[in-house]
Amino acid sequence: MDLQELTEKINSFDVNDIDWNNMGSWPLAGRVFFATLVFVSVLVGLYFFDIQSLVERNEQVVAKEETLKQDFETKAFRVANLAAYKKQLADIEESFGSLLRQLPRDTEVAGLLEDITDSALGANLDIRSIKLDKEKETQFYTELPINIDVVGEYHDFGAFVSAVAGLGRIVTLHDFSVAPLDKAASKKLNLKIVAKTYRYNDEQKPSKKKKKKKKAKG
């Protein structure tokens, strides 16, 4: 069969002439083509209904594997640096304990007032008053304000502030005001300042509210 005859057969082919009930009578080329078409259709169906789901599952497994690798690397890093973390924690606890030791206890507040008084006198200041104000309690510490009212020259105030900052206990200075005295000829000024120190709230110490409740029950 030459090319011209093949072309004529293809052009004269009509789907309606196919006998679907007797495929055995089809030409060999037709049967091969139909079998190939069925085979390709089955492969495409398998891909979309089975293989594609396996591909998606494989992608999920690969992504999970990557997450597990990163988690393992993080944990391995932590284990490798566990000794350093423990040392760092010990240093923090030691530093925290050192800071707590700088907070005055109830029995040390009087000594702190005396130290502030000595600092003022050492700076050549005239003391009008140094007295405790009302305590302010927070979750972890109690704030102890100390109202200071002194008279002196400007450079003496600087010496006083430096002396207070050098005390062995934590003391912060707030809300200062400097004003001239009533006497116009006087070079001295009036300094009013609030010094605040802090007392650590012991968690084991019962709060005032709990004490009141116990009294009420009694």
C-alpha positions in Angstrom: 0.0 0.0 0.0 1.5 3.3 -1.1 1.1 6.6 0.6 -1.6 7.7 -1.7 -3.8 4.7 -1.0 -3.2 5.2 2.8 -4.2 8.9 2.5 -7.4 8.0 0.6 -8.4 5.4 3.3 -7.8 7.9 6.1 -9.9 10.5 4.2 -12.7 8.1 3.6 -12.7 6.9 7.2 -16.0 7.4 9.0 -16.5 6.7 12.6 -20.1 5.5 12.0 -18.6 2.6 9.8 -16.9 1.1 12.9 -18.5 -2.1 14.1 -18.1 -1.8 17.9 -19.7 -5.2 18.5 -17.1 -7.1 16.4 -13.8 -5.6 17.1 -12.0 -8.7 15.8 -13.0 -7.6 12.3 -11.1 -4.3 12.7 -7.9 -3.9 10.8 -4.7 -4.5 12.7 -3.8 -0.9 12.8 -7.2 0.0 14.2 -6.9 -2.6 16.9 -3.4 -1.5 17.9 -4.5 2.2 18.0 -7.5 1.4 20.1 -5.5 -0.8 22.5 -2.9 2.0 22.8 -5.6 4.5 23.5 -7.1 2.3 26.2 -3.6 1.8 27.8 -2.8 5.5 27.8 -6.3 6.2 29.3 -5.7 3.7 32.1 -2.3 5.3 32.8 -3.7 8.7 33.0 -6.5 7.5 35.3 -4.0 5.8 37.6 -2.0 9.0 37.8 -4.8 11.3 38.7 -6.6 8.8 41.1 -3.6 7.0 42.7 -0.1 8.2 41.7 -1.0 11.9 42.2 -2.1 11.1 45.8 1.1 9.2 46.4 3.1 12.2 45.1 1.3 14.6 47.4 1.8 12.2 50.3 5.5 12.0 49.5 5.8 15.8 49.4 4.2 15.9 52.9 6.6 13.3 54.2 9.6 15.2 52.8 8.3 18.5 54.4 7.8 16.7 57.7 11.3 15.2 57.4 12.8 18.7 57.0 10.9 19.9 60.1 12.2 17.0 62.1 15.7 17.7 61.0 15.5 21.3 62.0 14.0 20.3 65.4 16.7 17.7 65.9 19.4 20.3 65.1 17.9 22.7 67.6 17.8 20.1 70.3 21.3 18.9 69.5 22.5 22.5 69.8 20.8 22.9 73.2 22.3 19.6 74.5 25.7 20.5 73.3 25.5 23.9 75.1 23.7 22.5 78.2 26.7 23.0 80.4 27.1 26.7 79.3 23.4 27.2 79.9 23.7 25.8 83.4 26.7 28.1 84.1 24.8 31.1 82.8 21.8 30.3 85.0 24.1 29.9 88.0 25.6 33.3 87.2 22.2 34.9 86.9 21.0 33.4 90.2 24.2 34.7 91.9 23.8 38.1 90.4 20.1 38.2 91.4 21.0 37.1 94.9 23.6 39.9 95.1 21.0 42.4 94.1 18.5 41.1 96.6 21.2 41.5 99.3 21.3 45.2 98.4 17.7 45.6 99.2 17.2 46.7 102.8 15.2 44.6 105.3 12.8 46.1 107.7 15.4 46.4 110.4 17.9 48.1 108.0 15.7 51.1 107.0 16.7 53.1 110.1 20.4 52.5 109.2 19.7 53.6 105.7 18.1 56.9 106.9 21.2 57.4 109.1 23.5 56.9 106.1 21.5 59.4 104.0 21.7 61.9 106.9 25.5 61.4 107.2 25.8 61.9 103.4 23.9 65.2 103.7 26.1 66.4 106.6 29.2 65.3 104.8 28.2 67.5 101.8 27.8 70.5 104.2 24.0 70.6 103.8 21.6 71.8 106.4 18.9 69.2 106.9 15.4 70.4 107.2 13.8 67.0 107.2 14.5 63.4 106.1 11.4 61.2 106.6 9.8 58.0 105.3 6.7 58.3 103.1 4.0 55.7 102.6 5.2 52.4 101.2 4.0 51.3 97.8 3.8 47.5 97.4 4.1 45.7 94.0 4.1 42.1 93.1 7.8 41.4 93.7 9.0 44.3 95.8 7.9 47.1 98.2 8.9 50.7 97.3 10.1 52.8 100.3 10.0 56.6 99.4 12.1 58.9 101.6 11.4 62.6 101.3 14.5 64.7 101.7 14.5 68.5 102.3 18.0 70.1 102.6 19.6 73.5 102.2 23.0 74.2 100.7 25.0 75.5 97.7 24.6 74.1 94.3 27.9 72.2 94.1 27.1 70.7 97.6 24.0 69.1 96.1 26.2 67.3 93.6 28.4 65.9 96.3 25.3 64.7 98.2 23.8 62.9 95.2 27.2 61.2 94.5 27.4 60.1 98.2 23.9 58.6 98.1 24.6 56.8 94.8 27.7 55.3 96.4 25.8 53.7 99.3 25.9 50.0 99.8 22.1 49.7 99.2 20.1 50.3 96.1 18.8 53.9 96.3 17.3 55.9 93.4 16.6 59.6 93.4 13.4 61.1 91.9 11.3 64.3 91.6 14.0 66.8 92.7 13.4 70.5 92.8 15.9 73.4 93.5 14.7 76.8 94.6 16.3 79.9 96.2 15.7 80.7 99.8 13.5 83.5 100.9 16.6 85.6 101.7 17.7 87.3 98.6 21.3 87.9 99.8 21.8 84.2 100.6 23.7 82.0 98.1 22.1 78.9 99.5 19.4 76.9 97.7 16.7 74.6 98.9 16.8 71.1 97.5 13.7 68.8 97.8 14.2 65.3 96.5 12.7 61.8 96.9 15.0 58.9 97.5 13.5 55.5 96.9 14.8 52.2 98.2 13.2 48.8 97.7 12.5 45.8 99.8 12.1 42.3 98.3 8.7 40.7 98.9 9.3 37.3 100.3 6.7 34.9 98.7 6.5 32.9 101.9 5.5 35.9 103.9 1.7 36.1 104.2 0.2 39.2 102.8 -1.9 41.7 104.8 -5.0 40.6 103.1 -4.5 37.0 104.2 -3.9 38.1 107.7 -7.1 40.1 107.7 -9.1 37.1 106.4 -7.7 34.9 109.2 -8.6 37.4 111.8 -12.2 37.6 110.4 -12.5 33.9 110.5 -11.4 33.9 114.1 
